[in-house]
Amino acid sequence: MNDLLNISLQDISQETLIILDSLHFVRSEWFYAFIPLLLFLLFSYRTRLNNRNWLGVIDAQLLPYVLTVTGKKQRRYPLLLVLIAASLCITALAGPVYKKLPQPVYREQSSLVVLLDLSQSMNATDIKTSRLSRAKLELLDLLKTRKSGQTALVVYAADAFVVTPLTDDNATIANLVPSLETDMMPAQGSKLSKALEKANSLFTQSGTVHGDILVITDDIHPRTESAIEKVVSQGHRVSIFGIGTAEGSPVPLVDGGFLQDRDGAIVLPRLDSARLQSYTLLGGGLYTALQADDSDVEKLAKLLQSKELSKDEDSSDPNNLSADVWQEEGHWLLLPLLFFAALWTRKGWLAALVLFVSSTSGPIPSSVYADTVDRPLLDTEHLWSSPDQKAMKAFRNGDKETAAREFTRPDWKASAYYRNGDYESAIETLQNTQSSDGFYNKANALVKLGRFEEAIEAYDRALELDESNADAEYNREQVKQALQQQQGSQQQENQQQDDHQQDGKDQQSQQQEQQQQDGQEQDGEQQDQDQQQPQQESEQPSDKNESEEQQSSQGKPQENDEQQEQEQLKQRDAEAEAEQQKQEEQQYQQQQKEQEEQDQSDSEANKNQEVEDKDSEQKPMDIEVNPMEASISEQDKATEQWLKRIPDDPGGLLRRKFHYQYKQIPNQTDSEQPW
């Protein structure tokens, strides 16, 4: 029994030594709080001594009879209790720790290298718009599904080139994918073996033991089989994404025509799914062909997320070890504080409250934190921010609508409305402004609404209040020129309408005059006929038979004359109508010519107006819209304009990079099958 007791005491002593040896405090700066605590206790103690100074004047036996007694029993050792309670509280806040808790550390081990075929056969159009365009879309969809792990992109043709190494930044890869084209490769071919070597090199550089390789291609040369076996023997897995159709299609060239082989026959690349699937069986991966839905990408995503490759990983790998986290034990010191708080009477409620608040306001031990905690009530960000500060934060985050609603200052509110495109609200907010900047911003909003005259008046008010406002003066001149051009164009349009109306009236009057002339001619001819008829009647003989014969002999030529006259009238009418139509055509052509000249002059004026509007937008509209930013100088604006002219062409940068790397490769040989 004694032996067991001795052994247990030895174990306890050893554990105590281990605890004392490893004991430390994670927030030791809290011990500085003992300084004001000791000062407070010292001051309180000196105060109690001052109350006992009557002993030097009055005898101790007479003190009870001389001094007033409150009738309450005096508490003993209050300062000592305060010292103990405060010491426990400060020690708990300092975070005492003496042991560690093992916690598993998880890190995604999946690494994927995508090998994209950029040979000329990928330009085939059996899949609209081309095999390469669909391959890039499928690659972008695959990148969206990868929420963790590392991804690399390698392109290959006659040689392989690294676009991005292994990285967890899929957004960078997604930005480069659209710029990939077959013409950026320095030499054509389809050497997948070199791309597999690049992938293996990337795995080696990143320390990846087991990785996935995804080949996006339309064909694989039979000689690549040995390269696939080599990659698989090193612990990696090869999957293939087939792009194309079994029927195939010709490969269009940039300069026209179709790709031809050495014999002059048109190349017709076809997708051999059976052969590609046999390579995936050799590589231990998955083969999938292009589908109309997302099932192809989903199959690959499930494969890449599987843990089949990690089941035989060595547990001694540093990546698989758990991390030790110190466990805080300070919260156990809060239990004795409850005892001291219970000893406090109502007279000491303030001290008890201070101890309770200080003991419960400390940091929570890390072991009791949840992974994700939503704490809207603990968010003190808005408690210490004014409405303008909150609105400014929303303004900088791009939420102009919220900023306009939260701002209390009229100029800032108007700026937010302006940036949000609500120019009417910006004008209403600045309705009672009395500053030069206010009228300046109000004028800018009026310009956006096309109210040039009111804008000029607002610019005038801004210049009256501040004559040195060069921006307002510049904008006023620009708007004034725009107003003059607008008025000039309106006057020209009104003049054209008046000319068209006058031309119509002239044509109508000409037609009426022509009709009157034709009517007068017909009346004259009819009068001649009427004069001839009495003469013929007067010359008739008295004999009835002779008169009948004469009338019959004269009637025939009279009818012929009338027919000739009618034909002449019709001919005259036709000639007059043709002449009138000819005049109308000439007038129409003349009007069209004038209209074309006017449109040309208007287009030139509009171009000048657009240039001036651009200049005015660059200068006035971006100044003073953000009240917290300084105005941009003219030199900065010019620099920014020059920077905007620099083309953003990541494809060109990759092309030059590939050509440079290709020149560094010795013993370059042409591919037997350059597509």
Buried (B, 14 or more C-beta within 10 A) or exposed (E): EEEEEEEEEEEEEEEEEEEEEEEEBBBEEBBEBBEEBEEBBEEEEEEEEEEEEBEEEEEEEEBEEEEEEEEEEEEEEBEEBBBBBBBBBBBBBBBBBBEEEEEEEEEEBBBBBBBBBBBBBBBBEBBEEBBBBBBBBBBBBBBEBBEEBBBBBBBBBBBBBBBBBBBEEBEEBBEBBEBBBBEBBBBBBBBBBBBBBBBBBBBEEBEBBBBBBBBBBBBBBEEBBEBBEBBBEEBBBBBBBBBBBEEBBBBBEEEEEEBBEEEEEEBBBBBBBEEBBBBBEEBBBBBBBBEEEEEBBBBBBEBBBEEEBEEEBEEEEEEBEEEEBBEBBBBEBBEBBEEBBEEBEEEBEEBBEEBBEBBEEBEEBBEEEEEEEEEEEEEEEEEEEEEBEBBBBBBEEEBBBBBBBBBEEBBBBBBBBBBBEBBEBBBBBBEEBEBBBBBBBBBBBBBBEEBBEBBBBBBBBBBEBBEEBEBBBBBBEBBBBBBEBBEEBEEBEEEBEEEEEEBEEEBEEBBEEBEEEBEEEEEEBEEEEEEEEEEEEEEEEEEEEEEEEBEEEEEEEBEEEEEEBEEEBEEBEEEBEEEBEEEBEEBEEEBEEEEEEBEEEBEEBEEEBEEBBEEBBBBBBBBBBBBEEEEBEEEEBEEEEEEEEEEEEEBEEBBEBBBEBBEEEEEEEEBEBBB
